[in-house]
Amino acid sequence: MSLLHSPDGHIDRKVLLAVAGAIRSIENVTGTIVEYNIGYSDAQDLHHIMRRLWAILETNGYTIDTDTNRLRRVTP
């Protein structure tokens, strides 16, 4: 299921898990980003992508638990 075809207000859990996995993967890379010698434009793109990925989780009521590194529903 793509995000474009998801009904408003609901994204399939498989997609949310994939987003969480992408965030974890990118965060692993950004821990040593200096080694990659990326330019300013690439760094801006990376920052934008991370904001968009987090927005997908947050607008659907999820976060990544920092203790367990797992997807967790946010209680209102």
Contacts in CASP RR format, 6 or more apart in sequence:
PFRMAT RR
TARGET T0000
AUTHOR 0000-0000-0000
METHOD contacts of the structure
MODEL  1
MSLLHSPDGHIDRKVLLAVAGAIRSIENVTGTIVEYNIGYSDAQDLHHIM
RRLWAILETNGYTIDTDTNRLRRVTP
1 11 0 8 1.000
1 12 0 8 1.000
1 14 0 8 1.000
1 15 0 8 1.000
3 11 0 8 1.000
3 15 0 8 1.000
3 56 0 8 1.000
6 12 0 8 1.000
6 15 0 8 1.000
9 59 0 8 1.000
9 60 0 8 1.000
10 60 0 8 1.000
11 56 0 8 1.000
11 60 0 8 1.000
15 56 0 8 1.000
16 56 0 8 1.000
16 57 0 8 1.000
16 60 0 8 1.000
16 62 0 8 1.000
16 71 0 8 1.000
17 71 0 8 1.000
19 53 0 8 1.000
19 56 0 8 1.000
19 57 0 8 1.000
20 57 0 8 1.000
20 62 0 8 1.000
20 64 0 8 1.000
20 70 0 8 1.000
20 71 0 8 1.000
22 53 0 8 1.000
23 50 0 8 1.000
23 53 0 8 1.000
23 54 0 8 1.000
23 57 0 8 1.000
23 64 0 8 1.000
24 64 0 8 1.000
24 69 0 8 1.000
26 46 0 8 1.000
26 49 0 8 1.000
26 50 0 8 1.000
26 53 0 8 1.000
29 36 0 8 1.000
30 46 0 8 1.000
30 50 0 8 1.000
33 43 0 8 1.000
33 46 0 8 1.000
38 46 0 8 1.000
57 63 0 8 1.000
57 64 0 8 1.000
57 71 0 8 1.000
58 74 0 8 1.000
61 73 0 8 1.000
61 74 0 8 1.000
62 71 0 8 1.000
62 72 0 8 1.000
62 73 0 8 1.000
62 74 0 8 1.000
63 71 0 8 1.000
63 72 0 8 1.000
63 74 0 8 1.000
64 70 0 8 1.000
64 71 0 8 1.000
64 72 0 8 1.000
65 71 0 8 1.000
65 72 0 8 1.000
END
